[in-house]
Amino acid sequence: MGSKIKMFETKRVDFMFWAITAIGILFLSFASMPILSPILIVLLGVVFGLLIIATFASEDFNFLVNIFLIGVTLRIFLSYLFYSTSFLVKSVYLSPGFLFVNDGFCYSQQGWQICQFAERGIKVTAETFMNDPNMRVWGSSGNITFYDFFASHVYSITGYSPLSLFFISSIAGSISGLFIYLIAKELFSKNVARISAGFAFFWPSFIMWSTQNLKEPMVAMFTFIFLWAIFYMSKHLHAVFIFLCLACLWTLFMISFPLFIIIVFAICLSVLFLFTSHFLQNKGVAIIVIGILGVLAFIFLKDSAISFIAKKSNYDISSYNSILDFFQYHRSVRAHGSLQFLKEINISNPVKAIFYAPLGLLYAIFAPFPWQLGSVMQIMAVPETIVFYALFPCTVKGVIFAYKKRFAQSILILSIILAMLSFLALVEGNSGTLFRHRAIVFYLILMFTAAGMTLKNEN
């Protein structure tokens, strides 16, 4: 009976695949690329999501297909709504297609500029784009990243089509939800995975970041694919998944270098913690030993680490007195506007940073606070913030359960959460930017919230 159901579900996916392909070919015959490309992106994204479900989660096929299609439809609808509304709002007449003039608008503008230069045979690099004033354009952010070049490649195929970039973000956000389900199922249970998927697909800020041309949805997707591949390889070791892990790490290295460093650090920390706790047979002692080793590593290896980071990124860390001085500078730059917090704090030396860390972590986890209403986005964030506060005891319960009962499986994710929150605690000085930048770690935190909720219901 089970094999017949699985065969039926496979045939359903095959039918949907060919139906979508036929529709795509029909549109290809009549529509121009700027009109056609957003539709094809959605169709290909839906097919990819359905194949993931059919291949790796066929036992929960109906639930995942429904939640995936609803999540995709919601994101696509909002993306198109914001895109269309931007043409009716006079205050954004200089940024048609972008109702919210944020980093997504800058990526689009710079990507389109790079694309136009490439079409004229002019090779553009990060260095030439930043130093040549003729290459600058309205909306330039003052910085150039791999994501700008990604946007230029998209535009070279689609023509100027911001909607294509919005839909790519929408698909990436939806695919992230599927991999959150797969990770939570490996780490906990199917019930926890379902609740985690619900959070991933319908948490308001996750939806909002997926409707704009921002890096976060794509970074989240590759991060979760990497984490899932790690879990999957522990049971099904195969060269394909090793390649997948390396490909995801390379992509994160290109798109979000700080997160790449955090993940590599978390991997090293997890391996060291597992080895030390197994050897010492005591997790508490293992934490102390790793703390001592961490201090020694910071003392003797920090210069080499700073040199590597400065070489591989566009951050000129060597011009600062220390890595903490570098963090202090970036924190002071971001600590402005109505959403800035603790601007007077100085973390330029280890002692000050250690004393500030608990307060910084408090902001990293709980900000923006309900009374910080500095923008429309922050007003929209109030309901989910209150919900998170109400669910936080479940989060703590889930983390404790994972630490006690799923230690070996959860140590990597817990290490990423701790490292990411610590990093944000030191470099963020504005609740608005913090709210967006912590989105990736919040996907993971809400998995433990789901675990805590399940434990509470079972009790």
LUMMAR-429270 format. One line per 5 residues: number of its first residue (from 1); for each residue z, x, y of N, C-alpha, C. Coordinates in steps of 0.05 Angstrom, whole numbers. Layout:
<bavexs>
NUM> Z,X,Y,Z,X,Y,Z,X,Y; ... .
</bavexs>
This chain:
<bavexs>
1> 0,16,-24,0,0,0,0,17,25; 17,38,25,19,56,48,-7,70,53; -21,79,31,-47,93,34,-68,74,46; -67,48,38,-87,29,49,-82,25,79; -57,23,87,-51,19,115,-60,43,131 .
6> -55,67,120,-64,92,134,-94,93,136; -108,84,114,-137,84,114,-148,64,135; -134,41,137,-142,21,157,-139,32,185; -116,45,190,-111,56,216,-131,78,223; -138,94,203,-159,115,208,-185,103,215 .
11> -193,81,201,-218,68,207,-217,55,235; -193,46,242,-190,34,269,-195,56,290; -184,79,286,-188,101,305,-218,109,306; -231,110,282,-259,118,281,-276,97,296; -269,71,292,-284,50,306,-281,53,336 .
16> -255,57,345,-250,60,374,-265,84,385; -265,106,369,-279,130,378,-309,125,383; -322,112,363,-351,107,366,-357,86,387; -339,66,390,-342,46,411,-341,59,439; -320,76,442,-317,89,468,-340,108,473 .
21> -350,122,452,-373,140,456,-398,124,464; -402,101,452,-425,84,459,-424,75,488; -399,67,496,-396,58,524,-401,81,543; -392,105,535,-396,129,552,-426,135,555; -441,133,533,-470,139,535,-483,118,552 .
26> -474,93,551,-486,72,567,-482,77,597; -458,85,604,-452,92,632,-468,116,641; -471,135,622,-486,160,629,-514,154,637; -525,132,627,-553,125,632,-557,114,660; -536,102,672,-540,88,697,-524,99,721 .
31> -503,114,716,-485,122,737,-488,151,745; -482,157,771,-482,184,780,-456,198,772; -456,225,773,-433,240,762,-407,234,777; -406,232,804,-380,226,817,-369,199,808; -387,180,801,-377,154,792,-371,155,762 .
36> -388,169,747,-386,169,718,-362,186,708; -358,209,721,-339,229,711,-310,218,708; -299,202,727,-272,192,722,-271,174,698; -292,158,693,-293,140,670,-293,157,644; -310,177,643,-312,194,619,-286,209,614 .
41> -272,218,635,-247,231,632,-226,213,619; -225,188,628,-207,169,616,-214,163,587; -240,159,581,-248,154,554,-242,177,535; -248,201,543,-243,225,527,-213,229,523; -197,224,545,-168,226,543,-156,207,523 .
46> -166,182,524,-156,161,506,-163,168,477; -187,178,472,-195,186,445,-178,209,435; -173,228,453,-156,251,445,-128,242,438; -117,224,454,-90,213,449,-89,198,422; -109,182,417,-110,167,392,-113,185,367 .
51> -128,207,370,-130,226,348,-103,240,343; -89,246,364,-62,258,361,-44,240,345; -44,214,353,-27,194,340,-35,191,311; -61,188,306,-70,184,278,-65,208,260; -65,232,272,-63,256,256,-34,264,251 .
56> -17,261,271,11,272,270,33,251,270; 26,226,276,47,205,277,36,178,266; 21,179,245,9,155,234,29,135,224; 54,144,217,74,126,207,85,108,229; 80,115,254,89,98,277,65,92,294 .
61> 43,87,281,17,84,295,17,62,315; 25,38,307,23,15,325,40,18,350; 65,27,346,82,31,369,70,51,389; 61,74,378,51,95,396,25,87,410; 7,74,395,-18,65,407,-13,46,430 .
66> 6,27,426,12,8,447,24,21,472; 44,38,467,58,51,490,39,71,504; 22,84,488,3,103,500,-17,89,518; -29,68,507,-49,53,522,-38,40,547; -13,29,545,0,18,568,6,39,589 .
71> 16,62,580,22,85,598,-3,95,612; -24,98,597,-49,108,609,-60,88,629; -60,62,621,-71,41,639,-55,40,665; -29,41,663,-11,40,687,-17,64,706; -20,88,694,-25,111,711,-53,110,724 .
76> -73,102,708,-100,100,719,-102,78,741; -88,56,736,-88,34,756,-76,44,782; -53,57,781,-39,66,805,-56,88,819; -68,106,803,-84,127,814,-107,115,831; -121,95,819,-143,82,833,-133,66,857 .
81> -110,54,854,-99,38,877,-93,57,900; -79,79,895,-73,98,917,-99,110,929; -117,116,912,-143,127,921,-157,107,939; -159,82,931,-173,62,947,-158,56,973; -132,54,971,-116,48,995,-118,70,1016 .
86> -123,95,1008,-125,117,1027,-147,113,1047; -168,99,1039,-191,94,1057,-185,72,1078; -163,58,1073,-156,36,1092,-134,43,1111; -121,67,1106,-98,75,1123,-108,96,1143; -106,89,1168,-117,106,1190,-103,132,1192 .
91> -77,132,1185,-61,157,1188,-70,179,1169; -86,172,1149,-95,193,1130,-126,195,1130; -137,189,1154,-167,189,1155,-178,217,1151; -162,238,1155,-172,265,1151,-170,274,1122; -158,257,1105,-155,264,1077,-164,240,1060 .
96> -189,232,1061,-198,209,1046,-195,213,1016; -184,193,1003,-178,194,975,-150,201,969; -136,213,988,-108,222,984,-89,206,1002; -76,186,990,-57,170,1005,-32,187,1012; -25,204,993,-2,223,997,-13,251,1002 .
101> -10,260,1026,-21,287,1033,-1,308,1025; -3,317,1001,16,336,990,1,360,978; 13,374,960,0,398,948,-26,390,934; -27,365,923,-51,357,909,-75,356,928; -71,348,953,-92,349,972,-102,377,978 .
106> -83,396,980,-90,424,985,-106,436,962; -97,430,937,-112,439,914,-141,429,914; -144,404,922,-170,391,922,-188,404,944; -177,407,968,-192,419,990,-201,447,984; -182,463,974,-189,491,968,-208,493,944 .
111> -204,475,925,-222,475,902,-250,468,910; -253,448,927,-280,440,936,-293,462,953; -277,476,969,-287,498,985,-297,521,967; -281,527,947,-289,548,928,-315,540,914; -317,515,906,-340,504,892,-365,507,910 .
116> -362,500,935,-385,502,954,-395,530,957; -376,549,959,-383,577,962,-397,586,936; -387,578,913,-399,586,888,-428,576,885; -432,551,895,-459,540,894,-479,556,911; -469,569,931,-486,586,949,-488,614,939 .
121> -476,619,915,-478,646,903,-457,665,914; -437,655,928,-416,673,939,-392,673,920; -385,696,910,-363,698,891,-337,697,906; -319,680,897,-293,676,911,-271,686,892; -254,703,903,-229,711,888,-205,703,905 .
126> -182,705,893,-157,698,908,-154,716,932; -161,741,929,-158,760,952,-177,753,975; -203,749,968,-223,743,989,-217,716,1002; -208,697,987,-203,670,998,-180,672,1018; -160,687,1012,-137,689,1030,-142,706,1055 .
131> -160,726,1052,-164,745,1074,-188,739,1092; -206,723,1082,-230,716,1097,-226,690,1112; -224,690,1139,-219,665,1153,-242,645,1151; -266,655,1144,-289,636,1141,-287,619,1116; -269,627,1098,-266,611,1073,-243,591,1076 .
136> -228,592,1097,-207,573,1100,-217,546,1109; -203,524,1103,-213,497,1108,-188,480,1115; -194,458,1129,-172,439,1135,-159,430,1108; -132,433,1108,-117,426,1084,-109,450,1067; -118,475,1076,-110,499,1061,-80,502,1062 .
141> -69,510,1039,-40,511,1036,-28,538,1045; -45,558,1050,-34,584,1057,-30,601,1031; -38,590,1009,-35,604,983,-58,595,965; -65,611,946,-86,604,927,-76,609,899; -81,590,881,-71,592,854,-93,586,834 .
146> -87,590,809,-106,584,787,-114,555,788; -96,538,795,-102,509,795,-123,502,816; -125,517,838,-146,513,858,-173,519,845; -174,540,829,-199,547,815,-206,527,793; -185,516,781,-190,495,761,-203,471,775 .
151> -192,463,798,-204,441,814,-233,447,821; -238,472,828,-266,479,835,-285,476,811; -275,483,787,-292,480,763,-297,450,757; -277,434,761,-280,405,758,-301,395,777; -299,403,802,-318,393,823,-346,404,818 .
156> -349,428,805,-375,438,799,-389,421,778; -374,406,763,-386,388,742,-389,360,753; -368,350,767,-368,322,776,-378,317,804; -382,338,820,-386,334,848,-359,329,861; -359,322,887,-334,317,900,-323,291,891 .
161> -303,292,873,-292,268,860,-262,271,857; -246,267,878,-217,268,875,-206,250,853; -220,227,849,-211,209,828,-211,222,801; -230,240,796,-231,255,771,-206,272,767; -197,285,788,-173,301,787,-148,283,782 .
166> -147,260,796,-125,241,792,-124,232,763; -147,225,752,-147,215,724,-141,237,704; -148,262,710,-140,284,693,-109,286,692; -97,284,715,-67,284,717,-55,260,701; -68,237,704,-58,213,690,-59,217,660 .
171> -82,228,650,-84,233,621,-64,254,612; -61,276,628,-42,297,621,-14,286,619; -6,269,639,20,257,638,25,239,613; 4,225,605,6,208,582,7,224,556; -9,245,554,-9,262,530,19,275,528 .
176> 31,282,551,58,294,551,78,275,537; 75,249,542,92,229,530,90,229,499; 65,232,489,61,234,460,75,258,448; 73,281,461,86,305,450,116,304,453; 126,290,473,155,286,475,165,270,451 .
181> 149,250,443,156,234,419,156,253,395; 136,270,391,134,287,368,157,307,367; 164,318,391,186,337,392,213,324,385; 218,300,397,243,286,392,245,277,363; 223,270,350,223,263,322,231,287,304 .
186> 220,310,311,227,334,296,256,342,300; 265,338,325,292,347,332,314,328,323; 308,302,326,329,281,320,319,261,299; 307,239,308,299,218,290,277,201,303; 266,183,288,244,166,299,255,147,321 .
191> 280,137,318,291,120,339,294,135,365; 305,160,363,307,176,387,280,182,399; 261,188,382,233,193,391,222,170,406; 226,146,396,216,122,410,228,118,438; 254,122,439,268,119,465,258,141,484 .
196> 255,166,474,246,188,490,218,183,500; 200,172,483,173,165,491,174,144,513; 192,125,510,195,104,531,202,116,558; 221,135,558,227,149,583,203,165,593; 190,179,576,167,196,584,144,180,596 .
201> 139,157,585,116,140,594,123,124,619; 149,116,622,155,96,642,176,104,662; 186,129,661,204,138,682,189,140,708; 198,126,729,181,123,753,170,148,765; 186,169,768,176,194,780,155,208,763 .
206> 158,206,736,138,217,718,111,203,723; 112,177,727,87,162,732,75,170,759; 92,173,779,82,180,806,69,207,806; 81,227,793,69,254,793,43,255,777; 40,235,759,16,234,743,-7,220,757 .
211> -2,208,780,-23,194,794,-35,210,817; -27,235,820,-36,252,841,-46,278,830; -60,293,845,-72,318,835,-51,340,837; -30,338,821,-9,358,822,-8,374,796; 4,398,796,4,415,773,24,405,751 .
216> 45,391,760,66,384,742,58,370,716; 40,350,717,33,337,691,19,356,672; 1,373,682,-13,391,664,6,413,654; 24,423,671,43,443,662,62,431,641; 70,406,646,87,392,626,73,389,600 .
221> 48,381,600,33,377,576,31,403,559; 23,425,572,21,450,557,48,460,547; 69,455,563,96,463,554,104,448,529; 99,422,529,108,406,506,91,410,482; 65,416,486,48,423,463,58,449,451 .
226> 66,468,467,77,494,457,102,489,441; 121,473,453,146,468,439,142,453,413; 124,433,413,119,419,388,107,437,367; 88,455,376,75,473,357,96,492,344; 116,500,360,138,517,349,152,502,327 .
231> 159,476,332,173,460,312,156,456,288; 130,450,292,112,443,270,108,468,253; 106,492,265,102,516,250,125,523,232; 149,514,240,172,520,223,170,507,195; 153,486,194,149,472,168,121,476,157 .
236> 101,481,175,74,484,166,61,508,180; 69,532,171,59,556,184,29,558,180; 14,561,202,-15,563,200,-25,578,225; -46,593,221,-57,609,242,-66,592,266; -75,568,261,-84,550,282,-61,545,302 .
241> -37,540,292,-15,534,309,-4,559,324; -7,582,311,-1,607,325,-20,610,349; -45,606,344,-65,607,366,-59,587,388; -51,562,379,-45,541,398,-21,549,416; -1,561,404,22,571,420,14,592,440 .
246> -2,611,431,-11,632,449,-29,621,471; -46,602,465,-64,590,485,-47,575,506; -27,561,497,-9,546,516,6,566,534; 16,587,522,30,607,538,12,620,559; -13,626,550,-32,638,569,-38,618,592 .
251> -41,593,586,-47,573,606,-23,570,625; 1,570,615,25,569,632,27,594,649; 20,617,638,20,642,653,1,640,677; -22,627,673,-41,624,695,-34,603,715; -24,580,705,-18,558,723,9,559,736 .
256> 29,567,720,57,567,731,72,592,720; 68,614,734,79,639,725,110,638,723; 125,625,742,154,624,739,162,610,714; 149,588,707,156,574,682,149,591,657; 128,606,658,121,624,636,144,644,632 .
261> 153,656,654,176,675,652,200,661,640; 206,637,649,229,622,640,227,617,610; 203,609,601,200,603,572,202,628,555; 190,650,564,193,675,549,222,684,549; 236,681,571,265,688,572,280,670,553 .
266> 274,644,552,288,625,535,283,632,505; 259,640,499,252,648,471,269,672,463; 270,692,480,286,716,474,316,709,472; 325,692,490,353,684,490,360,668,464; 341,651,456,346,635,432,347,652,407 .
271> 328,670,404,327,688,381,352,705,380; 360,716,403,384,733,404,409,716,398; 410,692,408,434,675,403,435,667,373; 413,660,361,413,653,333,422,677,316; 411,700,322,418,724,306,447,731,310 .
276> 456,731,335,484,739,341,504,719,329; 499,693,332,518,674,321,518,674,291; 495,680,278,495,682,249,510,707,240; 507,728,254,519,753,246,550,752,251; 558,740,274,587,739,281,601,715,270 .
281> 585,694,261,596,670,250,614,655,270; 608,659,296,624,646,316,607,643,342; 601,618,349,584,613,372,597,622,398; 623,618,401,637,625,425,635,655,430; 641,671,409,639,700,411,610,708,417 .
286> 592,695,404,563,701,409,556,697,438; 566,676,451,560,672,479,571,694,496; 595,704,490,607,726,505,590,751,502; 583,757,477,567,781,471,540,780,486; 527,757,485,501,754,498,505,757,528 .
291> 527,746,539,533,749,568,535,778,575; 549,794,559,552,823,564,525,837,563; 509,830,542,483,842,539,465,834,562; 468,810,572,452,801,595,458,817,620; 483,822,625,491,838,648,480,867,646 .
296> 482,879,622,472,906,617,441,906,621; 428,885,611,398,884,614,391,882,643; 406,866,658,400,863,686,404,889,701; 424,904,694,430,930,707,408,950,701; 400,953,676,383,975,668,353,967,667 .
301> 347,941,666,318,934,663,307,918,687; 324,913,707,315,895,728,291,908,744; 292,934,747,270,947,762,243,944,748; 244,948,721,220,945,705,210,916,705; 229,898,703,222,869,703,210,861,730 .
306> 222,870,752,212,863,779,184,875,782; 180,900,773,154,912,775,133,897,760; 140,887,736,121,871,719,114,845,733; 135,831,743,131,805,756,114,808,781; 119,829,797,104,834,821,75,840,815 .
311> 70,854,793,43,862,785,27,838,775; 40,820,759,26,798,746,25,773,763; 40,772,785,40,748,802,32,756,830; 30,736,848,23,742,875,47,743,893; 71,748,881,95,750,896,101,780,901 .
316> 105,787,926,110,815,933,141,819,932; 151,819,907,180,822,904,190,849,912; 173,870,909,182,897,915,189,901,944; 180,883,962,187,887,990,215,876,997; 228,864,978,255,854,982,276,873,970 .
321> 300,871,980,321,889,971,329,885,941; 327,860,932,333,853,904,320,827,897; 321,819,872,310,794,863,325,771,876; 351,774,880,367,753,893,359,750,922; 353,773,935,343,772,963,317,757,964 .
326> 300,760,944,275,746,942,280,716,939; 299,709,921,307,680,918,317,669,944; 334,685,958,346,675,983,324,669,1004; 304,686,1005,282,681,1024,268,655,1018; 261,651,993,246,627,986,263,602,989 .
331> 289,605,984,307,582,988,309,575,1017; 311,595,1034,313,589,1063,287,577,1074; 264,585,1063,239,573,1072,237,544,1065; 248,536,1041,246,508,1033,268,491,1044; 290,503,1054,313,488,1064,307,479,1093 .
336> 290,459,1096,284,448,1122,279,419,1120; 279,405,1143,274,376,1143,298,360,1136; 295,334,1134,317,316,1130,329,318,1102; 314,330,1084,324,332,1056,335,359,1049; 337,377,1069,348,404,1063,378,401,1056 .
341> 387,420,1040,416,420,1034,426,449,1033; 450,452,1042,465,478,1042,448,501,1052; 436,497,1075,418,517,1087,433,542,1094; 458,540,1101,473,563,1109,482,581,1086; 479,572,1062,487,588,1038,470,613,1036 .
346> 484,635,1029,471,661,1025,475,670,996; 454,675,981,456,683,953,444,711,949; 443,727,970,428,752,968,442,774,952; 467,769,943,480,789,926,493,774,902; 498,788,880,507,775,855,532,759,858 .
351> 552,769,873,577,755,876,573,727,889; 558,727,912,552,702,926,536,683,908; 517,694,893,501,677,875,518,664,853; 537,679,842,554,669,820,571,646,831; 583,650,855,600,629,866,584,605,874 .
356> 559,608,882,542,586,890,530,571,866; 527,584,844,513,573,821,523,546,812; 549,541,809,558,514,801,549,492,820; 551,497,846,543,478,866,513,474,866; 498,496,862,469,494,860,460,478,836 .
361> 474,482,813,468,466,789,474,437,793; 495,431,808,501,403,814,478,389,828; 467,403,848,444,393,863,419,392,845; 415,413,829,391,414,812,390,391,792; 414,382,783,415,360,763,414,332,776 .
366> 430,329,798,435,302,808,420,295,834; 410,315,849,395,308,873,368,297,866; 356,281,884,366,273,910,386,250,907; 407,252,923,428,232,922,419,206,936; 429,183,928,420,158,938,420,155,969 .
371> 438,170,982,440,168,1011,420,187,1025; 404,202,1010,384,220,1022,357,206,1022; 352,190,1043,327,174,1044,309,186,1065; 297,209,1059,281,223,1079,252,216,1079; 243,201,1059,214,194,1057,211,170,1039 .
376> 187,159,1038,181,136,1021,186,143,992; 179,168,984,183,177,956,212,177,949; 229,185,968,258,186,962,270,158,960; 260,140,976,269,112,974,261,101,946; 237,108,937,228,99,910,244,112,888 .
381> 256,135,894,271,150,874,300,139,870; 309,123,888,337,113,887,343,99,861; 327,79,852,333,65,828,335,83,803; 316,101,800,317,119,776,340,138,778; 348,146,802,371,164,805,396,150,796 .
386> 400,125,804,423,110,796,424,106,766; 400,100,755,399,96,726,406,122,711; 397,145,722,404,170,709,434,176,711; 446,169,734,475,173,736,489,156,714; 480,131,711,493,113,691,489,124,663 .
391> 466,137,657,461,146,631,471,175,625; 481,188,646,489,216,643,510,220,621; 530,202,617,548,206,594,534,207,568; 512,192,565,496,193,540,482,220,538; 474,231,561,461,257,561,480,278,550 .
396> 504,278,561,525,297,552,530,294,522; 532,269,513,538,264,485,515,275,468; 490,271,477,467,281,462,466,311,461; 473,324,483,473,354,484,495,364,464; 518,352,465,540,360,447,532,357,418 .
401> 520,334,412,511,329,384,490,350,376; 471,356,394,451,376,387,463,403,382; 483,410,399,496,436,397,512,438,370; 524,416,362,540,417,338,524,413,312; 505,394,313,492,386,289,463,396,287 .
406> 450,403,309,422,411,309,419,437,324; 438,455,320,439,479,337,414,496,334; 406,503,310,383,520,306,357,508,316; 355,481,313,330,468,322,330,464,353; 353,460,365,353,453,393,358,476,412 .
411> 365,500,402,373,522,419,351,530,439; 326,529,430,304,537,448,301,517,471; 302,491,465,300,471,487,324,472,505; 348,475,494,372,478,511,370,503,528; 359,524,518,357,549,533,337,545,556 .
416> 315,531,551,295,526,572,307,508,594; 322,488,586,335,470,605,355,486,623; 371,502,610,391,518,625,378,538,643; 357,552,633,344,572,650,329,559,673; 316,537,668,301,523,689,319,512,710 .
421> 341,499,702,360,489,722,373,511,738; 379,533,725,391,556,739,372,567,760; 347,569,752,326,579,771,323,561,795; 321,534,789,319,515,811,344,515,829; 367,519,816,392,519,832,392,542,852 .
426> 379,564,846,379,587,864,356,587,884; 333,575,878,310,578,896,304,552,912; 316,530,904,310,505,918,331,500,940; 321,491,963,339,484,985,331,457,997; 314,442,983,304,417,993,303,397,970 .
431> 316,374,974,318,355,952,290,343,944; 272,342,964,246,331,958,230,349,940; 228,375,946,213,393,928,227,396,902; 254,397,902,270,399,878,264,376,859; 262,352,871,258,328,855,232,330,839 .
436> 211,341,851,186,343,837,186,367,817; 196,390,826,195,414,810,211,412,784; 232,395,784,249,393,760,238,372,740; 215,360,746,204,339,729,202,348,700; 192,372,696,187,382,669,213,384,653 .
441> 234,394,666,259,397,651,272,370,647; 266,350,665,277,323,661,265,309,637; 240,314,631,229,303,606,247,311,582; 255,337,582,271,348,560,299,337,561; 311,335,585,338,325,587,340,297,577 .
446> 320,280,583,320,252,575,318,249,545; 308,269,531,308,268,502,337,268,492; 354,284,504,382,285,496,397,259,505; 388,248,527,398,222,536,392,201,514; 367,201,504,359,183,483,376,187,458 .
451> 382,212,451,399,218,428,427,207,432; 438,211,456,464,200,462,465,170,461; 444,157,470,442,127,469,441,118,440; 427,132,423,425,124,395,453,127,381; 467,149,388,493,153,376,512,131,385 .
456> 510,124,410,528,103,421,523,76,406; 497,70,402,491,45,388,500,45,359; 498,69,346,506,71,318,536,68,315; 551,79,335,580,76,335,588,47,340 .
</bavexs>
